[in-house]
């Protein structure tokens, strides 16, 4: 296609450029315009069509305006607007702004650019300092014509609150399932997760379960975590995802995982609704113990013996340090 440069698909972004053959003296007088599009996680055919329509719309819109010079259409797909970190399209756009390649950005709405009010306002301030205008079509906002940022700040806060509400609803639904004794299982070595619309369930993966039992038996008999990891590497035992790179920390996670007794402890980790990052739950959220929620791989007695040894080792390390 003449005048189009398409990055490799694995980059997850396409940027459409003007053909050098169309450049002329008048191009220097035009406003250099870029567009930004984003579709949220959960891509389906409808979302893909929406993205294609947005790209097509902005390409025509910019090229049909005689005062505009087409820079590109940048996009991200299957990503949340809560953070910039995992959005290569947006980061590339901002880098090109820093390089002074762009005069104006057009996007469908504030929520397409960012649902994080802090990120959004910092972005607007930085781009304004570079002399770059952002046009939000849905809200009819042109940052070059804003007398103050109150309206923008209010809308940004509303969009961020929408994310919080969705996150709270998900957590509420999760807690209701837990109170009914229906935990949600994610990928766990030793089990096969069986997704179901009513509830998630697990069955024992016998090959992996044999490794779990051996790890507990060796540790209780006196073999160190590093020694067990070395043995598994030498034997070329595969982890859940097919790798053979066992470490002491991998063995430690197995030994501390109460799920292998058939009991499920919930909320070991808590997430931040903006960054989507997870950290250890140290009291931020309620935890529940659901007994006999799934098939056990080891006995509760075996698990308890392992915990006693781990606690003794932890006490010795604390005394030494």
N, C-alpha and C positions, 0 to 999 in steps of 0.2 A: 504494500500500500504506500503510495508516494507521500512523503512528508511525515511518516509515522515511525517512531522508534519504539519498539516494544521490548522491555526488559524480559529476561528469562522468567518463566512461570514460577520457579522456585523462590524468586524474590518477593512474591506475593504483592507486587505492585507494578502498574504500568504507568508510564509517563508519555503523553503524546506531545511531540515537538513539532514546531513549524519546520517545513522543508527549507533548507538554506536557499533553494532556487527561488523561493517566493520573497526573500528579503529584498528590500529596496531602501532608498533614503527615507521614505515616509515611516518605515518601521521604527526608527529612532524616536519619532514624535508620538508614537502610540503608547497607551497605558499597558504595561506588561501584566497580563492577567492569568492567574492560575485558579483552578477549582479543586475543592476537596470533597470526597465522598467516603462514606463508611457504612457498612452493614454490620449489624450486631451478630453475636454468636448464634449458632443454630441455623446454618445456611440450608436453604432448600431451593427448589427451582424458582419459586416466586421471588426469594431474596436475590438470587443471581440475576434474574431478569430485571429486578429493581436497580441493581448496581449497574447493569449494562445500559439501562434507560437513563440513569443519572449521568453516566459518562457521555453518552450520546447527546443528551440534552445540553450539558455544559459545553461540549465541543462546538455544537451548532450555535449556541447562544453567544459564546465569545467570538467566534469567527464571523458571525453575522453583524457584529457591532464594529463599525468602521473605525471607531476610536480605540478599539482594543487590539492588542497584539497577543496572540496565543502563546502562553508559556507551557502549560501542561495541565492534565487532569490527574491528580494524585488520589489514590484510594487505599483503604484498608478493608479487609473482609474478615468476618468471623472474629471480631475483636470488640471488647467493651470500650465505651467512651469514658470509663472511670479513670483511666491512667494513660499516659503517653508512652510508657516503657515498651509495650508490646505492639506498637503501631509504626512499622517501618515507613509507611506512606506518609504519615504526618511528620515523622522525624526528618524525612528527606525534604519535605516541603519547607519546614522550618530552617533546615540547613541552607536551602537555596535562597530563602529570605535573608539569612545572615550574609550570604554571598552577593546580596543586592541584585538578584536576577528577577525579582518580582516587585511589582508596585501595588497589586491588589489581589485579594483572595476572595472568591465567592464560594459559599457553602449553603446547603439547604437550611440548616437551623443551628442554633447554639449547641443543641444536644449532639449533632453530628460531629462538631469539632471537639467538644469536651463536656462531660457530665460532672467534672470535678471543678467546683467554683474557683478554687485557689489556682489550679493550672490554667483555667480559662482567662482569669483576670491578669495573671502574669504574662500569658501569651499576648493578650491584647496590648498590655503596656509595652512589652518588648517590641512588638511589631509596629506600634505607633511611634516609638522612639526611632525606628528605622525608616519612618515615613511610609509605612505600608498600611493600607486600608483593608478591613475585613467587612464583607457584606453578608449579613445573615438574612436570607430571603424570607423565611417564614415569619420572623419577628419584625421584618422591615427595618433592620438596624444597619446603618452605615457608620462604622467607627470614626470616620473622618468628620462626620457631622454631629457627633455626640457632644452635647454641652457638659454632661456629667455622666458618670457610669452607674448611677443609682438603678436605672431600669435594667441595665445589663447585669448588674450584680444580683438584683432580685430574681431575674429569670434563671441565672446560673445556679442560685441557691435552690430554686424550685426543682430544676432538673436533677441536682444532686440529691435532693430529698426523695425524688422518685426512686433512685437507686437504693437508697436506704430502706424505703418502704418495701420494695421487692425483696431485698435481702432479709428484712424482718419477717416477711410472709413465708419465705422459704424456711427460715429457722423455726417459725411457729409450727409449720406443717411437719417438719422433722421432729420437733419435740412431741407433737401429738402422736406420731407413729411410735416413738420411743415409749411413751406412757402406756401404749397398748402392747408393749413387748415386741415391737416390730422394728428392729434396728436396720440401718442401711449399711451395706457392706461395700467396701471398695476393694481394689486389687490387694490380695494378701497371699504371701507365699505359704503353701500348704493347702490352699483351698481353690476351688473354681467358683467364681461368682456367677450366679444365675439370675439375670435381671428379670423382673416381673413387674407388671403395671401395679399390682397390689402391694408388693413388698419385694425386697431383694432377699435372696437366700444363697447359701453356700453348700457345696458338697466337698468332701475331702478329696484332694488330689493325692492319690496313694504314693506316687513317686516322690513328691515333695514332702509328704507327711513322714515318710521314712527318714528323710534328712532331718526334719524337725526333731523326731524322737531320738535320733542318734546324737544330735547336737546337745540335747538335754542330758542324755546318758553320759556322754563324754565329759561334759562340764561338771556334772555331779561327781564323777569318778576322779576329778582332779586335773583334767586337761584344760589349759588356758584358752581364752577366746582366740588369741592369735594363733595358738597351736591348732585349734579346730579349723580356723579359716585357712591356714596353710594346707591342712589335710584335704579340705574340699577343693582348693585350687589345684593341688597335685592330682587329685582324682578327676579333675575337670567336671565337677558337679555344676550343673547349670542353675543360675538364679531364675527368678520368675520371668524375666525378659530375655532369657537365653544367654546371658553373660556368665562368665566363669570367674569374675574378679571379686572373690569374697574377701572381706576385711573384718577386723576385730569389731568394728562398729556394727556391721551386718549381723554378726553373731550376738552382740549385745542386744540388738533390737528384737531378735527372735526370743532370747531368754527373758526379756521383760514384757513380752506380748501375752497378756492374759487371755486373749481370744483363743489361744490354743487349748485352753481348758474347757471351751464350750460356753464361756461367759463373755459377754460383750460389754466393755466399758466405753461409754460415749464421750464425745467432746474432749478427747485427748489433746486436740489442736483446735485453735480458734482462728477465724479468718477476719481480715479487715475488709469491710464492704467496698472501700475505695480501691485499695491496692491489690485486693484479692490474694494477698500473701497470708501464709499460715505461721503461727507460732504456738509454742507450748502453752496449754491452758494452766495457768497458775492461780486460778480463782476468778477469772473473767467471766466464765460461764458455768452453769450448773452441770454436774456430771451424774450419769446414771449407770448403775450396774444391772444388766439384764442377764439373769442366771439361766443357764441351759437354753440359750437362744439358738444354738447351732451345734452340729456334731463336734465332739472333743477329739483332739489328736493326742493329748497327754492328760494324765490325771492331775487333779488339783494338788495332790500330795507332791508329785514330781515338780510341779511349778513352784510350790512353796519352798522345797529344798533348794531350788536354784536361786530363789530370791534371798534366802538366808545366806547363801555363799556370796552372792553379789553384795549384800549389805555389809558382810564382814570385810570384803575387799575394799569397799568404799570407806569403811571406818579406818582401816589400816592406812589407806592413802591419805586420809584427812589427818591422822596422827603424825605421819611422816612429814607432811607438808606444813 
